[in-house]
Amino acid sequence: MSSITEIQDITVHSNVPGEYKLYVEAWLGDRIQKQAATSEEPAEFTDGLCYASTYVSEPPPANTDKLVNLIYELNTVGLFDWIDADMDLI
């Protein structure tokens, strides 16, 4: 599971009653390998910008801080399948 270092954007969509789509853009820690490992040094990684979405059945909180906390919680339980947005860096 990737750890979120900074959330860039959260968008909530609801086209069907009782179904809410959360779209998230975030920086994830140690996502992109900058330098390969050598016999003397381990590989070096940097954060990478990624995006993901998931559906929830309960209305997400309107309070921004609570919404951000929900995103961290959903990420902790593995509900996001992150996709790299910084393809130029890979």
PyMOL Python script that loads the backbone (N, CA, C, O; Angstrom):
from pymol import cmd

cmd.read_pdbstr("""\
ATOM      1  N   MET A   1       0.834  -1.173   0.000  1.00  0.00           N
ATOM      2  CA  MET A   1       0.000   0.000   0.000  1.00  0.00           C
ATOM      3  C   MET A   1       0.886   1.246   0.000  1.00  0.00           C
ATOM      4  O   MET A   1       1.867   1.321   0.739  1.00  0.00           O
ATOM      5  N   SER A   2       0.539   2.193  -0.813  1.00  0.00           N
ATOM      6  CA  SER A   2       1.290   3.435  -0.907  1.00  0.00           C
ATOM      7  C   SER A   2       0.806   4.431   0.136  1.00  0.00           C
ATOM      8  O   SER A   2      -0.390   4.530   0.412  1.00  0.00           O
ATOM      9  N   SER A   3       1.753   5.167   0.712  1.00  0.00           N
ATOM     10  CA  SER A   3       1.369   6.160   1.711  1.00  0.00           C
ATOM     11  C   SER A   3       1.214   7.534   1.054  1.00  0.00           C
ATOM     12  O   SER A   3       2.042   7.946   0.241  1.00  0.00           O
ATOM     13  N   ILE A   4       0.158   8.221   1.415  1.00  0.00           N
ATOM     14  CA  ILE A   4      -0.117   9.557   0.883  1.00  0.00           C
ATOM     15  C   ILE A   4       0.756  10.558   1.635  1.00  0.00           C
ATOM     16  O   ILE A   4       0.757  10.595   2.865  1.00  0.00           O
ATOM     17  N   THR A   5       1.503  11.375   0.877  1.00  0.00           N
ATOM     18  CA  THR A   5       2.289  12.434   1.508  1.00  0.00           C
ATOM     19  C   THR A   5       1.584  13.785   1.410  1.00  0.00           C
ATOM     20  O   THR A   5       1.762  14.644   2.274  1.00  0.00           O
ATOM     21  N   GLU A   6       0.779  13.973   0.355  1.00  0.00           N
ATOM     22  CA  GLU A   6       0.033  15.232   0.198  1.00  0.00           C
ATOM     23  C   GLU A   6      -1.125  15.014  -0.762  1.00  0.00           C
ATOM     24  O   GLU A   6      -0.943  14.454  -1.844  1.00  0.00           O
ATOM     25  N   ILE A   7      -2.311  15.452  -0.372  1.00  0.00           N
ATOM     26  CA  ILE A   7      -3.479  15.371  -1.248  1.00  0.00           C
ATOM     27  C   ILE A   7      -3.571  16.661  -2.049  1.00  0.00           C
ATOM     28  O   ILE A   7      -3.572  17.757  -1.489  1.00  0.00           O
ATOM     29  N   GLN A   8      -3.647  16.515  -3.363  1.00  0.00           N
ATOM     30  CA  GLN A   8      -3.745  17.672  -4.262  1.00  0.00           C
ATOM     31  C   GLN A   8      -5.199  18.082  -4.488  1.00  0.00           C
ATOM     32  O   GLN A   8      -5.525  19.269  -4.469  1.00  0.00           O
ATOM     33  N   ASP A   9      -6.083  17.078  -4.707  1.00  0.00           N
ATOM     34  CA  ASP A   9      -7.460  17.395  -5.066  1.00  0.00           C
ATOM     35  C   ASP A   9      -8.364  16.221  -4.716  1.00  0.00           C
ATOM     36  O   ASP A   9      -7.969  15.061  -4.835  1.00  0.00           O
ATOM     37  N   ILE A  10      -9.571  16.534  -4.287  1.00  0.00           N
ATOM     38  CA  ILE A  10     -10.607  15.526  -4.051  1.00  0.00           C
ATOM     39  C   ILE A  10     -11.878  16.009  -4.742  1.00  0.00           C
ATOM     40  O   ILE A  10     -12.307  17.145  -4.543  1.00  0.00           O
ATOM     41  N   THR A  11     -12.471  15.150  -5.545  1.00  0.00           N
ATOM     42  CA  THR A  11     -13.723  15.467  -6.211  1.00  0.00           C
ATOM     43  C   THR A  11     -14.746  14.397  -5.849  1.00  0.00           C
ATOM     44  O   THR A  11     -14.441  13.204  -5.875  1.00  0.00           O
ATOM     45  N   VAL A  12     -15.949  14.823  -5.515  1.00  0.00           N
ATOM     46  CA  VAL A  12     -17.024  13.896  -5.158  1.00  0.00           C
ATOM     47  C   VAL A  12     -18.124  14.021  -6.207  1.00  0.00           C
ATOM     48  O   VAL A  12     -18.590  15.121  -6.501  1.00  0.00           O
ATOM     49  N   HIS A  13     -18.537  12.876  -6.771  1.00  0.00           N
ATOM     50  CA  HIS A  13     -19.639  12.823  -7.733  1.00  0.00           C
ATOM     51  C   HIS A  13     -20.696  11.880  -7.203  1.00  0.00           C
ATOM     52  O   HIS A  13     -20.382  10.864  -6.582  1.00  0.00           O
ATOM     53  N   SER A  14     -21.967  12.224  -7.453  1.00  0.00           N
ATOM     54  CA  SER A  14     -23.061  11.322  -7.094  1.00  0.00           C
ATOM     55  C   SER A  14     -24.117  11.392  -8.182  1.00  0.00           C
ATOM     56  O   SER A  14     -24.897  12.342  -8.239  1.00  0.00           O
ATOM     57  N   ASN A  15     -24.141  10.379  -9.050  1.00  0.00           N
ATOM     58  CA  ASN A  15     -25.143  10.312 -10.111  1.00  0.00           C
ATOM     59  C   ASN A  15     -26.274   9.359  -9.759  1.00  0.00           C
ATOM     60  O   ASN A  15     -27.352   9.414 -10.351  1.00  0.00           O
ATOM     61  N   VAL A  16     -26.020   8.480  -8.788  1.00  0.00           N
ATOM     62  CA  VAL A  16     -26.997   7.471  -8.377  1.00  0.00           C
ATOM     63  C   VAL A  16     -27.226   7.633  -6.875  1.00  0.00           C
ATOM     64  O   VAL A  16     -26.262   7.734  -6.117  1.00  0.00           O
ATOM     65  N   PRO A  17     -28.474   7.660  -6.436  1.00  0.00           N
ATOM     66  CA  PRO A  17     -28.719   7.770  -4.991  1.00  0.00           C
ATOM     67  C   PRO A  17     -28.022   6.638  -4.221  1.00  0.00           C
ATOM     68  O   PRO A  17     -28.098   5.469  -4.599  1.00  0.00           O
ATOM     69  N   GLY A  18     -27.350   7.016  -3.142  1.00  0.00           N
ATOM     70  CA  GLY A  18     -26.665   6.029  -2.314  1.00  0.00           C
ATOM     71  C   GLY A  18     -25.325   5.570  -2.847  1.00  0.00           C
ATOM     72  O   GLY A  18     -24.751   4.616  -2.322  1.00  0.00           O
ATOM     73  N   GLU A  19     -24.804   6.231  -3.889  1.00  0.00           N
ATOM     74  CA  GLU A  19     -23.497   5.876  -4.443  1.00  0.00           C
ATOM     75  C   GLU A  19     -22.707   7.158  -4.699  1.00  0.00           C
ATOM     76  O   GLU A  19     -23.154   8.040  -5.433  1.00  0.00           O
ATOM     77  N   TYR A  20     -21.538   7.248  -4.091  1.00  0.00           N
ATOM     78  CA  TYR A  20     -20.705   8.446  -4.184  1.00  0.00           C
ATOM     79  C   TYR A  20     -19.325   8.048  -4.688  1.00  0.00           C
ATOM     80  O   TYR A  20     -18.660   7.192  -4.105  1.00  0.00           O
ATOM     81  N   LYS A  21     -18.902   8.685  -5.784  1.00  0.00           N
ATOM     82  CA  LYS A  21     -17.576   8.415  -6.337  1.00  0.00           C
ATOM     83  C   LYS A  21     -16.603   9.462  -5.804  1.00  0.00           C
ATOM     84  O   LYS A  21     -16.828  10.666  -5.931  1.00  0.00           O
ATOM     85  N   LEU A  22     -15.519   8.977  -5.207  1.00  0.00           N
ATOM     86  CA  LEU A  22     -14.449   9.854  -4.733  1.00  0.00           C
ATOM     87  C   LEU A  22     -13.276   9.740  -5.689  1.00  0.00           C
ATOM     88  O   LEU A  22     -12.731   8.653  -5.881  1.00  0.00           O
ATOM     89  N   TYR A  23     -12.885  10.860  -6.293  1.00  0.00           N
ATOM     90  CA  TYR A  23     -11.718  10.910  -7.175  1.00  0.00           C
ATOM     91  C   TYR A  23     -10.647  11.708  -6.445  1.00  0.00           C
ATOM     92  O   TYR A  23     -10.904  12.824  -5.992  1.00  0.00           O
ATOM     93  N   VAL A  24      -9.448  11.142  -6.329  1.00  0.00           N
ATOM     94  CA  VAL A  24      -8.389  11.764  -5.544  1.00  0.00           C
ATOM     95  C   VAL A  24      -7.112  11.862  -6.363  1.00  0.00           C
ATOM     96  O   VAL A  24      -6.718  10.906  -7.031  1.00  0.00           O
ATOM     97  N   GLU A  25      -6.464  13.027  -6.307  1.00  0.00           N
ATOM     98  CA  GLU A  25      -5.106  13.200  -6.832  1.00  0.00           C
ATOM     99  C   GLU A  25      -4.219  13.467  -5.625  1.00  0.00           C
ATOM    100  O   GLU A  25      -4.516  14.333  -4.803  1.00  0.00           O
ATOM    101  N   ALA A  26      -3.123  12.712  -5.525  1.00  0.00           N
ATOM    102  CA  ALA A  26      -2.273  12.832  -4.346  1.00  0.00           C
ATOM    103  C   ALA A  26      -0.836  12.455  -4.678  1.00  0.00           C
ATOM    104  O   ALA A  26      -0.564  11.712  -5.621  1.00  0.00           O
ATOM    105  N   TRP A  27       0.064  12.988  -3.878  1.00  0.00           N
ATOM    106  CA  TRP A  27       1.469  12.594  -3.939  1.00  0.00           C
ATOM    107  C   TRP A  27       1.654  11.399  -3.021  1.00  0.00           C
ATOM    108  O   TRP A  27       1.261  11.430  -1.855  1.00  0.00           O
ATOM    109  N   LEU A  28       2.257  10.344  -3.558  1.00  0.00           N
ATOM    110  CA  LEU A  28       2.504   9.135  -2.783  1.00  0.00           C
ATOM    111  C   LEU A  28       3.999   8.986  -2.534  1.00  0.00           C
ATOM    112  O   LEU A  28       4.812   9.240  -3.423  1.00  0.00           O
ATOM    113  N   GLY A  29       4.352   8.577  -1.333  1.00  0.00           N
ATOM    114  CA  GLY A  29       5.749   8.439  -0.955  1.00  0.00           C
ATOM    115  C   GLY A  29       6.437   7.275  -1.638  1.00  0.00           C
ATOM    116  O   GLY A  29       5.850   6.212  -1.841  1.00  0.00           O
ATOM    117  N   ASP A  30       7.702   7.501  -1.991  1.00  0.00           N
ATOM    118  CA  ASP A  30       8.565   6.467  -2.579  1.00  0.00           C
ATOM    119  C   ASP A  30       7.916   5.757  -3.766  1.00  0.00           C
ATOM    120  O   ASP A  30       7.952   4.530  -3.862  1.00  0.00           O
ATOM    121  N   ARG A  31       7.330   6.529  -4.655  1.00  0.00           N
ATOM    122  CA  ARG A  31       6.587   5.960  -5.786  1.00  0.00           C
ATOM    123  C   ARG A  31       7.472   5.750  -7.013  1.00  0.00           C
ATOM    124  O   ARG A  31       7.284   4.782  -7.751  1.00  0.00           O
ATOM    125  N   ILE A  32       8.438   6.647  -7.240  1.00  0.00           N
ATOM    126  CA  ILE A  32       9.234   6.615  -8.463  1.00  0.00           C
ATOM    127  C   ILE A  32      10.699   6.338  -8.117  1.00  0.00           C
ATOM    128  O   ILE A  32      11.283   7.005  -7.263  1.00  0.00           O
ATOM    129  N   GLN A  33      11.274   5.358  -8.782  1.00  0.00           N
ATOM    130  CA  GLN A  33      12.687   5.040  -8.553  1.00  0.00           C
ATOM    131  C   GLN A  33      13.551   6.034  -9.322  1.00  0.00           C
ATOM    132  O   GLN A  33      13.471   6.127 -10.547  1.00  0.00           O
ATOM    133  N   LYS A  34      14.377   6.776  -8.585  1.00  0.00           N
ATOM    134  CA  LYS A  34      15.265   7.769  -9.188  1.00  0.00           C
ATOM    135  C   LYS A  34      16.600   7.156  -9.579  1.00  0.00           C
ATOM    136  O   LYS A  34      17.201   7.536 -10.584  1.00  0.00           O
ATOM    137  N   GLN A  35      17.057   6.202  -8.771  1.00  0.00           N
ATOM    138  CA  GLN A  35      18.373   5.621  -9.000  1.00  0.00           C
ATOM    139  C   GLN A  35      18.326   4.146  -8.614  1.00  0.00           C
ATOM    140  O   GLN A  35      17.805   3.782  -7.560  1.00  0.00           O
ATOM    141  N   ALA A  36      18.870   3.317  -9.474  1.00  0.00           N
ATOM    142  CA  ALA A  36      18.890   1.877  -9.204  1.00  0.00           C
ATOM    143  C   ALA A  36      19.868   1.557  -8.074  1.00  0.00           C
ATOM    144  O   ALA A  36      20.802   2.312  -7.803  1.00  0.00           O
ATOM    145  N   ALA A  37      19.634   0.454  -7.445  1.00  0.00           N
ATOM    146  CA  ALA A  37      20.522   0.007  -6.370  1.00  0.00           C
ATOM    147  C   ALA A  37      21.866  -0.429  -6.957  1.00  0.00           C
ATOM    148  O   ALA A  37      21.946  -0.934  -8.077  1.00  0.00           O
ATOM    149  N   THR A  38      22.895  -0.219  -6.179  1.00  0.00           N
ATOM    150  CA  THR A  38      24.233  -0.705  -6.541  1.00  0.00           C
ATOM    151  C   THR A  38      24.697  -1.633  -5.429  1.00  0.00           C
ATOM    152  O   THR A  38      23.988  -1.841  -4.444  1.00  0.00           O
ATOM    153  N   SER A  39      25.878  -2.182  -5.590  1.00  0.00           N
ATOM    154  CA  SER A  39      26.404  -3.074  -4.547  1.00  0.00           C
ATOM    155  C   SER A  39      26.714  -2.299  -3.270  1.00  0.00           C
ATOM    156  O   SER A  39      26.787  -2.889  -2.193  1.00  0.00           O
ATOM    157  N   GLU A  40      26.900  -0.969  -3.380  1.00  0.00           N
ATOM    158  CA  GLU A  40      27.207  -0.151  -2.203  1.00  0.00           C
ATOM    159  C   GLU A  40      26.019   0.635  -1.661  1.00  0.00           C
ATOM    160  O   GLU A  40      25.979   0.959  -0.474  1.00  0.00           O
ATOM    161  N   GLU A  41      25.044   0.946  -2.527  1.00  0.00           N
ATOM    162  CA  GLU A  41      23.941   1.831  -2.137  1.00  0.00           C
ATOM    163  C   GLU A  41      22.592   1.206  -2.486  1.00  0.00           C
ATOM    164  O   GLU A  41      22.456   0.545  -3.515  1.00  0.00           O
ATOM    165  N   PRO A  42      21.598   1.419  -1.628  1.00  0.00           N
ATOM    166  CA  PRO A  42      20.243   0.950  -1.973  1.00  0.00           C
ATOM    167  C   PRO A  42      19.627   1.861  -3.051  1.00  0.00           C
ATOM    168  O   PRO A  42      20.135   2.952  -3.310  1.00  0.00           O
ATOM    169  N   ALA A  43      18.557   1.413  -3.660  1.00  0.00           N
ATOM    170  CA  ALA A  43      17.853   2.224  -4.655  1.00  0.00           C
ATOM    171  C   ALA A  43      17.326   3.497  -4.002  1.00  0.00           C
ATOM    172  O   ALA A  43      17.023   3.518  -2.809  1.00  0.00           O
ATOM    173  N   GLU A  44      17.223   4.559  -4.803  1.00  0.00           N
ATOM    174  CA  GLU A  44      16.709   5.839  -4.308  1.00  0.00           C
ATOM    175  C   GLU A  44      15.365   6.105  -4.970  1.00  0.00           C
ATOM    176  O   GLU A  44      15.217   5.971  -6.185  1.00  0.00           O
ATOM    177  N   PHE A  45      14.380   6.486  -4.146  1.00  0.00           N
ATOM    178  CA  PHE A  45      13.030   6.738  -4.637  1.00  0.00           C
ATOM    179  C   PHE A  45      12.602   8.159  -4.306  1.00  0.00           C
ATOM    180  O   PHE A  45      13.181   8.801  -3.430  1.00  0.00           O
ATOM    181  N   THR A  46      11.576   8.652  -5.016  1.00  0.00           N
ATOM    182  CA  THR A  46      10.993   9.960  -4.750  1.00  0.00           C
ATOM    183  C   THR A  46       9.467   9.838  -4.801  1.00  0.00           C
ATOM    184  O   THR A  46       8.932   8.842  -5.288  1.00  0.00           O
ATOM    185  N   ASP A  47       8.784  10.850  -4.299  1.00  0.00           N
ATOM    186  CA  ASP A  47       7.330  10.876  -4.341  1.00  0.00           C
ATOM    187  C   ASP A  47       6.857  10.984  -5.783  1.00  0.00           C
ATOM    188  O   ASP A  47       7.571  11.499  -6.644  1.00  0.00           O
ATOM    189  N   GLY A  48       5.647  10.496  -6.041  1.00  0.00           N
ATOM    190  CA  GLY A  48       5.057  10.592  -7.372  1.00  0.00           C
ATOM    191  C   GLY A  48       3.604  11.003  -7.292  1.00  0.00           C
ATOM    192  O   GLY A  48       2.885  10.603  -6.377  1.00  0.00           O
ATOM    193  N   LEU A  49       3.168  11.813  -8.264  1.00  0.00           N
ATOM    194  CA  LEU A  49       1.774  12.242  -8.332  1.00  0.00           C
ATOM    195  C   LEU A  49       0.939  11.120  -8.935  1.00  0.00           C
ATOM    196  O   LEU A  49       1.268  10.594  -9.999  1.00  0.00           O
ATOM    197  N   CYS A  50      -0.142  10.757  -8.251  1.00  0.00           N
ATOM    198  CA  CYS A  50      -0.999   9.648  -8.678  1.00  0.00           C
ATOM    199  C   CYS A  50      -2.460  10.049  -8.546  1.00  0.00           C
ATOM    200  O   CYS A  50      -2.800  11.053  -7.920  1.00  0.00           O
ATOM    201  N   TYR A  51      -3.317   9.229  -9.158  1.00  0.00           N
ATOM    202  CA  TYR A  51      -4.752   9.446  -8.989  1.00  0.00           C
ATOM    203  C   TYR A  51      -5.443   8.104  -8.800  1.00  0.00           C
ATOM    204  O   TYR A  51      -4.935   7.056  -9.200  1.00  0.00           O
ATOM    205  N   ALA A  52      -6.600   8.165  -8.185  1.00  0.00           N
ATOM    206  CA  ALA A  52      -7.396   6.966  -7.936  1.00  0.00           C
ATOM    207  C   ALA A  52      -8.827   7.381  -7.649  1.00  0.00           C
ATOM    208  O   ALA A  52      -9.110   8.540  -7.346  1.00  0.00           O
ATOM    209  N   SER A  53      -9.720   6.412  -7.750  1.00  0.00           N
ATOM    210  CA  SER A  53     -11.110   6.677  -7.379  1.00  0.00           C
ATOM    211  C   SER A  53     -11.684   5.429  -6.725  1.00  0.00           C
ATOM    212  O   SER A  53     -11.190   4.318  -6.917  1.00  0.00           O
ATOM    213  N   THR A  54     -12.718   5.637  -5.963  1.00  0.00           N
ATOM    214  CA  THR A  54     -13.451   4.545  -5.330  1.00  0.00           C
ATOM    215  C   THR A  54     -14.881   5.008  -5.079  1.00  0.00           C
ATOM    216  O   THR A  54     -15.185   6.199  -5.141  1.00  0.00           O
ATOM    217  N   TYR A  55     -15.736   4.059  -4.801  1.00  0.00           N
ATOM    218  CA  TYR A  55     -17.136   4.359  -4.502  1.00  0.00           C
ATOM    219  C   TYR A  55     -17.421   4.078  -3.037  1.00  0.00           C
ATOM    220  O   TYR A  55     -16.903   3.120  -2.463  1.00  0.00           O
ATOM    221  N   VAL A  56     -18.254   4.925  -2.436  1.00  0.00           N
ATOM    222  CA  VAL A  56     -18.721   4.716  -1.074  1.00  0.00           C
ATOM    223  C   VAL A  56     -20.241   4.858  -1.071  1.00  0.00           C
ATOM    224  O   VAL A  56     -20.813   5.550  -1.914  1.00  0.00           O
ATOM    225  N   SER A  57     -20.885   4.195  -0.114  1.00  0.00           N
ATOM    226  CA  SER A  57     -22.350   4.245  -0.063  1.00  0.00           C
ATOM    227  C   SER A  57     -22.871   5.333   0.868  1.00  0.00           C
ATOM    228  O   SER A  57     -24.013   5.772   0.734  1.00  0.00           O
ATOM    229  N   GLU A  58     -22.041   5.766   1.807  1.00  0.00           N
ATOM    230  CA  GLU A  58     -22.445   6.836   2.722  1.00  0.00           C
ATOM    231  C   GLU A  58     -22.008   8.188   2.146  1.00  0.00           C
ATOM    232  O   GLU A  58     -20.949   8.270   1.524  1.00  0.00           O
ATOM    233  N   PRO A  59     -22.795   9.244   2.338  1.00  0.00           N
ATOM    234  CA  PRO A  59     -22.379  10.565   1.854  1.00  0.00           C
ATOM    235  C   PRO A  59     -21.061  10.981   2.513  1.00  0.00           C
ATOM    236  O   PRO A  59     -20.940  10.929   3.737  1.00  0.00           O
ATOM    237  N   PRO A  60     -20.070  11.395   1.710  1.00  0.00           N
ATOM    238  CA  PRO A  60     -18.808  11.858   2.293  1.00  0.00           C
ATOM    239  C   PRO A  60     -19.039  13.145   3.082  1.00  0.00           C
ATOM    240  O   PRO A  60     -19.969  13.894   2.781  1.00  0.00           O
ATOM    241  N   PRO A  61     -18.206  13.408   4.087  1.00  0.00           N
ATOM    242  CA  PRO A  61     -18.382  14.631   4.878  1.00  0.00           C
ATOM    243  C   PRO A  61     -18.183  15.887   4.035  1.00  0.00           C
ATOM    244  O   PRO A  61     -17.342  15.917   3.137  1.00  0.00           O
ATOM    245  N   ALA A  62     -18.962  16.914   4.333  1.00  0.00           N
ATOM    246  CA  ALA A  62     -18.825  18.202   3.640  1.00  0.00           C
ATOM    247  C   ALA A  62     -17.639  18.992   4.177  1.00  0.00           C
ATOM    248  O   ALA A  62     -17.068  19.819   3.467  1.00  0.00           O
ATOM    249  N   ASN A  63     -17.270  18.740   5.421  1.00  0.00           N
ATOM    250  CA  ASN A  63     -16.125  19.400   6.046  1.00  0.00           C
ATOM    251  C   ASN A  63     -14.836  18.898   5.390  1.00  0.00           C
ATOM    252  O   ASN A  63     -14.590  17.693   5.340  1.00  0.00           O
ATOM    253  N   THR A  64     -14.018  19.823   4.888  1.00  0.00           N
ATOM    254  CA  THR A  64     -12.799  19.461   4.165  1.00  0.00           C
ATOM    255  C   THR A  64     -11.847  18.618   4.995  1.00  0.00           C
ATOM    256  O   THR A  64     -11.313  17.628   4.496  1.00  0.00           O
ATOM    257  N   ASP A  65     -11.621  18.984   6.244  1.00  0.00           N
ATOM    258  CA  ASP A  65     -10.696  18.218   7.089  1.00  0.00           C
ATOM    259  C   ASP A  65     -11.196  16.792   7.297  1.00  0.00           C
ATOM    260  O   ASP A  65     -10.408  15.847   7.273  1.00  0.00           O
ATOM    261  N   LYS A  66     -12.493  16.635   7.501  1.00  0.00           N
ATOM    262  CA  LYS A  66     -13.061  15.303   7.686  1.00  0.00           C
ATOM    263  C   LYS A  66     -13.005  14.486   6.398  1.00  0.00           C
ATOM    264  O   LYS A  66     -12.813  13.270   6.434  1.00  0.00           O
ATOM    265  N   LEU A  67     -13.173  15.161   5.261  1.00  0.00           N
ATOM    266  CA  LEU A  67     -13.074  14.483   3.967  1.00  0.00           C
ATOM    267  C   LEU A  67     -11.649  13.985   3.732  1.00  0.00           C
ATOM    268  O   LEU A  67     -11.448  12.861   3.274  1.00  0.00           O
ATOM    269  N   VAL A  68     -10.666  14.822   4.045  1.00  0.00           N
ATOM    270  CA  VAL A  68      -9.266  14.424   3.914  1.00  0.00           C
ATOM    271  C   VAL A  68      -8.977  13.231   4.826  1.00  0.00           C
ATOM    272  O   VAL A  68      -8.304  12.286   4.415  1.00  0.00           O
ATOM    273  N   ASN A  69      -9.478  13.269   6.052  1.00  0.00           N
ATOM    274  CA  ASN A  69      -9.283  12.145   6.973  1.00  0.00           C
ATOM    275  C   ASN A  69      -9.917  10.864   6.424  1.00  0.00           C
ATOM    276  O   ASN A  69      -9.358   9.778   6.577  1.00  0.00           O
ATOM    277  N   LEU A  70     -11.082  10.991   5.787  1.00  0.00           N
ATOM    278  CA  LEU A  70     -11.729   9.831   5.177  1.00  0.00           C
ATOM    279  C   LEU A  70     -10.853   9.240   4.073  1.00  0.00           C
ATOM    280  O   LEU A  70     -10.739   8.019   3.961  1.00  0.00           O
ATOM    281  N   ILE A  71     -10.236  10.093   3.261  1.00  0.00           N
ATOM    282  CA  ILE A  71      -9.362   9.615   2.184  1.00  0.00           C
ATOM    283  C   ILE A  71      -8.184   8.837   2.766  1.00  0.00           C
ATOM    284  O   ILE A  71      -7.854   7.757   2.276  1.00  0.00           O
ATOM    285  N   TYR A  72      -7.550   9.376   3.804  1.00  0.00           N
ATOM    286  CA  TYR A  72      -6.451   8.660   4.454  1.00  0.00           C
ATOM    287  C   TYR A  72      -6.924   7.314   5.003  1.00  0.00           C
ATOM    288  O   TYR A  72      -6.223   6.310   4.877  1.00  0.00           O
ATOM    289  N   GLU A  73      -8.110   7.293   5.610  1.00  0.00           N
ATOM    290  CA  GLU A  73      -8.649   6.055   6.174  1.00  0.00           C
ATOM    291  C   GLU A  73      -8.930   5.024   5.081  1.00  0.00           C
ATOM    292  O   GLU A  73      -8.594   3.849   5.232  1.00  0.00           O
ATOM    293  N   LEU A  74      -9.547   5.463   3.977  1.00  0.00           N
ATOM    294  CA  LEU A  74      -9.842   4.550   2.878  1.00  0.00           C
ATOM    295  C   LEU A  74      -8.559   4.020   2.242  1.00  0.00           C
ATOM    296  O   LEU A  74      -8.505   2.866   1.817  1.00  0.00           O
ATOM    297  N   ASN A  75      -7.534   4.854   2.178  1.00  0.00           N
ATOM    298  CA  ASN A  75      -6.256   4.409   1.638  1.00  0.00           C
ATOM    299  C   ASN A  75      -5.610   3.367   2.556  1.00  0.00           C
ATOM    300  O   ASN A  75      -5.010   2.400   2.087  1.00  0.00           O
ATOM    301  N   THR A  76      -5.741   3.577   3.864  1.00  0.00           N
ATOM    302  CA  THR A  76      -5.164   2.647   4.833  1.00  0.00           C
ATOM    303  C   THR A  76      -5.760   1.244   4.695  1.00  0.00           C
ATOM    304  O   THR A  76      -5.057   0.248   4.868  1.00  0.00           O
ATOM    305  N   VAL A  77      -7.047   1.171   4.386  1.00  0.00           N
ATOM    306  CA  VAL A  77      -7.681  -0.143   4.237  1.00  0.00           C
ATOM    307  C   VAL A  77      -7.593  -0.674   2.807  1.00  0.00           C
ATOM    308  O   VAL A  77      -8.142  -1.733   2.503  1.00  0.00           O
ATOM    309  N   GLY A  78      -6.905   0.058   1.931  1.00  0.00           N
ATOM    310  CA  GLY A  78      -6.620  -0.439   0.587  1.00  0.00           C
ATOM    311  C   GLY A  78      -7.727  -0.284  -0.436  1.00  0.00           C
ATOM    312  O   GLY A  78      -7.815  -1.086  -1.366  1.00  0.00           O
ATOM    313  N   LEU A  79      -8.580   0.730  -0.291  1.00  0.00           N
ATOM    314  CA  LEU A  79      -9.671   0.908  -1.249  1.00  0.00           C
ATOM    315  C   LEU A  79      -9.279   1.687  -2.507  1.00  0.00           C
ATOM    316  O   LEU A  79     -10.096   1.832  -3.418  1.00  0.00           O
ATOM    317  N   PHE A  80      -8.062   2.184  -2.570  1.00  0.00           N
ATOM    318  CA  PHE A  80      -7.607   2.907  -3.761  1.00  0.00           C
ATOM    319  C   PHE A  80      -6.583   2.090  -4.528  1.00  0.00           C
ATOM    320  O   PHE A  80      -5.667   1.515  -3.941  1.00  0.00           O
ATOM    321  N   ASP A  81      -6.742   2.042  -5.836  1.00  0.00           N
ATOM    322  CA  ASP A  81      -5.759   1.432  -6.724  1.00  0.00           C
ATOM    323  C   ASP A  81      -5.099   2.587  -7.483  1.00  0.00           C
ATOM    324  O   ASP A  81      -5.616   3.056  -8.497  1.00  0.00           O
ATOM    325  N   TRP A  82      -3.950   3.035  -6.973  1.00  0.00           N
ATOM    326  CA  TRP A  82      -3.312   4.252  -7.467  1.00  0.00           C
ATOM    327  C   TRP A  82      -2.694   4.050  -8.846  1.00  0.00           C
ATOM    328  O   TRP A  82      -2.105   3.009  -9.136  1.00  0.00           O
ATOM    329  N   ILE A  83      -2.843   5.075  -9.690  1.00  0.00           N
ATOM    330  CA  ILE A  83      -2.270   5.099 -11.047  1.00  0.00           C
ATOM    331  C   ILE A  83      -1.339   6.296 -11.132  1.00  0.00           C
ATOM    332  O   ILE A  83      -1.695   7.395 -10.707  1.00  0.00           O
ATOM    333  N   ASP A  84      -0.151   6.087 -11.679  1.00  0.00           N
ATOM    334  CA  ASP A  84       0.832   7.165 -11.793  1.00  0.00           C
ATOM    335  C   ASP A  84       0.369   8.230 -12.779  1.00  0.00           C
ATOM    336  O   ASP A  84      -0.028   7.916 -13.902  1.00  0.00           O
ATOM    337  N   ALA A  85       0.421   9.484 -12.358  1.00  0.00           N
ATOM    338  CA  ALA A  85       0.069  10.614 -13.226  1.00  0.00           C
ATOM    339  C   ALA A  85       1.325  11.224 -13.839  1.00  0.00           C
ATOM    340  O   ALA A  85       1.259  11.811 -14.918  1.00  0.00           O
ATOM    341  N   ASP A  86       2.469  11.093 -13.166  1.00  0.00           N
ATOM    342  CA  ASP A  86       3.738  11.654 -13.623  1.00  0.00           C
ATOM    343  C   ASP A  86       4.463  10.664 -14.537  1.00  0.00           C
ATOM    344  O   ASP A  86       5.556  10.205 -14.206  1.00  0.00           O
ATOM    345  N   MET A  87       3.879  10.341 -15.657  1.00  0.00           N
ATOM    346  CA  MET A  87       4.470   9.341 -16.541  1.00  0.00           C
ATOM    347  C   MET A  87       5.819   9.777 -17.103  1.00  0.00           C
ATOM    348  O   MET A  87       6.632   8.923 -17.457  1.00  0.00           O
ATOM    349  N   ASP A  88       6.080  11.080 -17.195  1.00  0.00           N
ATOM    350  CA  ASP A  88       7.376  11.566 -17.694  1.00  0.00           C
ATOM    351  C   ASP A  88       8.512  11.220 -16.746  1.00  0.00           C
ATOM    352  O   ASP A  88       9.664  11.134 -17.172  1.00  0.00           O
ATOM    353  N   LEU A  89       8.211  11.022 -15.472  1.00  0.00           N
ATOM    354  CA  LEU A  89       9.250  10.752 -14.479  1.00  0.00           C
ATOM    355  C   LEU A  89       9.578   9.282 -14.344  1.00  0.00           C
ATOM    356  O   LEU A  89      10.547   8.922 -13.675  1.00  0.00           O
ATOM    357  N   ILE A  90       8.787   8.429 -14.969  1.00  0.00           N
ATOM    358  CA  ILE A  90       8.989   6.985 -14.809  1.00  0.00           C
ATOM    359  C   ILE A  90       9.964   6.478 -15.847  1.00  0.00           C
ATOM    360  O   ILE A  90      10.267   5.286 -15.880  1.00  0.00           O
TER     361      ILE A  90
END
""", "prot")
cmd.dss("prot")
cmd.show_as("cartoon", "prot")
cmd.util.cbc("prot")
cmd.orient("prot")
